[in-house]
């Protein structure tokens, strides 16, 4: 699983992102982040690429987990995610 890093200049923080295809795994990682002390305002879970098929059924896309924190905490988040 690839974890992407991005420096956020405005806040001098780091944002790490990882895609999940399994919602249960993504929610488990969010729970582990909370248990490690990460706050809701540091964690984001969003969807990407979902679509409605021609027959009207919904096909989910990937879940994108983002954590924004200082560099040390971002390293901790990366360890939890990986």
Contact map, one row per residue, 1 for C-alpha under 8 A:
1110000000000000011000000000000000000000000000000000000000000000000000000000000001
1111000000000000011000000000000000000000000000000000000000000000000000000000000000
1111100000000001110000000000000000000000000000000000000000000000000000000000010001
0111110000000001110000000000000000000000000000000000000000000000000000000000000000
0011111000000111100000000000000000000000000000000000000000000000000000000000000000
0001111100000111000000000000000000000000000000000000000000000000000000000000000000
0000111110011110000000000000000000000000000000000000000000000000000000000000000000
0000011111111110000000000000000000000000000000000000000000000000000000000000000000
0000001111111000000000000000000000000000000000000000000000000000000000000000000000
0000000111111000000000000000000000000000000000000000000000000000000000000000000000
0000000111111000000000000000000000000000000000000000000000000000000000000000000000
0000001111111100000000000000000000000000000000000000000000000000000001000000000000
0000001111111110000000000000000000000000000000000000000000000000000111100000000000
0000111100011111000000000000000000000000000000000000000000000000000111100100000000
0000111100001111100000000000000000000000000000000000000000000000011110000100000000
0011110000000111110000000000000000000000000000000000000000000000011100000100010000
0011100000000011111000000000000000000000000000000000000000000001111000000000000000
1111000000000001111100000000000000000000000000000000000000000001110000000000000010
1100000000000000111110000000000000000000000000000000000000000111100000000000000000
0000000000000000011111101100000000000000000000000000000000000111100000000000000000
0000000000000000001111100000000000000000000000000000000000001110000000000000000000
0000000000000000000111111100000000000000000000000000000000000110000000000000000000
0000000000000000000111111110000000000000000000000000000000000010000000000000000000
0000000000000000000001111111000000000000000000000000000000000000000000000000000000
0000000000000000000101111111100000000000000000000000000000000000000000000000000000
0000000000000000000101111111110000000000000000000000000000000010100000000000000000
0000000000000000000000111111111000000000000000000000000000000000000000000000000000
0000000000000000000000011111111100000000000000000000000000000000000000000000000000
0000000000000000000000001111111110000000000000000000000000000000000000000000000110
0000000000000000000000000111111111000000001000000000000000000000000000000000000000
0000000000000000000000000011111111100000000000000000000000000000000000000000000000
0000000000000000000000000001111111110000000000000000000000000000000000000000000100
0000000000000000000000000000111111111100000000000000000000000000000000000000100100
0000000000000000000000000000011111111111000000000000000000000000000000000000000000
0000000000000000000000000000001111111100000000000000000000000000000000000000000000
0000000000000000000000000000000111111100000000000000000000000000000000000000000000
0000000000000000000000000000000011111110000000000000000000000000000000000000000000
0000000000000000000000000000000011111111011000000000000000000000000000000000000000
0000000000000000000000000000000001001111111000000000000000000000000000000000000000
0000000000000000000000000000000001000111111100000000000000000000000000000000000000
0000000000000000000000000000000000000011111100000000000000000000000000000000000000
0000000000000000000000000000000000000111111100000000000000000000001110000000000000
0000000000000000000000000000010000000111111110000000000000000000111100000000000000
0000000000000000000000000000000000000001111111000000000000000001111000000000000000
0000000000000000000000000000000000000000001111100000000000000011110000000000000000
0000000000000000000000000000000000000000000111110000000000000011100000000000000000
0000000000000000000000000000000000000000000011111100000000001111000000000000000000
0000000000000000000000000000000000000000000001111100000000001111000000000000000000
0000000000000000000000000000000000000000000000111110000000011100000000000000000000
0000000000000000000000000000000000000000000000111111000001111100000000000000000000
0000000000000000000000000000000000000000000000001111100001111000000000000000000000
0000000000000000000000000000000000000000000000000111111111100000000000000000000000
0000000000000000000000000000000000000000000000000011111111100000000000000000000000
0000000000000000000000000000000000000000000000000001111110000000000000000000000000
0000000000000000000000000000000000000000000000000001111110000000000000000000000000
0000000000000000000000000000000000000000000000000001111111000000000000000000000000
0000000000000000000000000000000000000000000000000001111111100000000000000000000000
0000000000000000000000000000000000000000000000000111100111110000000000000000000000
0000000000000000000000000000000000000000000000000111100011111000000000000000000000
0000000000000000000000000000000000000000000000001110000001111100000000000000000000
0000000000000000000010000000000000000000000000111110000000111110000000000000000000
0000000000000000001111000000000000000000000000111100000000011111000000000000000000
0000000000000000001111100100000000000000000011110000000000001111100000000000000000
0000000000000000111100000000000000000000000111110000000000000111110000000000000000
0000000000000000111100000100000000000000001111000000000000000011111000000000000000
0000000000000011110000000000000000000000001110000000000000000001111100000000000000
0000000000000011100000000000000000000000011100000000000000000000111110000100100000
0000000000001111000000000000000000000000011000000000000000000000011111000100000000
0000000000001110000000000000000000000000010000000000000000000000001111111100000000
0000000000011100000000000000000000000000000000000000000000000000000111111100000000
0000000000001100000000000000000000000000000000000000000000000000000011111110000000
0000000000000000000000000000000000000000000000000000000000000000000011111111000000
0000000000000000000000000000000000000000000000000000000000000000000011111111100000
0000000000000111000000000000000000000000000000000000000000000000001111111111110000
0000000000000000000000000000000000000000000000000000000000000000000000111111111000
0000000000000000000000000000000000000000000000000000000000000000000000011111111100
0000000000000000000000000000000010000000000000000000000000000000001000001111111110
0010000000000001000000000000000000000000000000000000000000000000000000000111111111
0000000000000000000000000000000000000000000000000000000000000000000000000011111111
0000000000000000000000000000100110000000000000000000000000000000000000000001111111
0000000000000000010000000000100000000000000000000000000000000000000000000000111111
1010000000000000000000000000000000000000000000000000000000000000000000000000011111
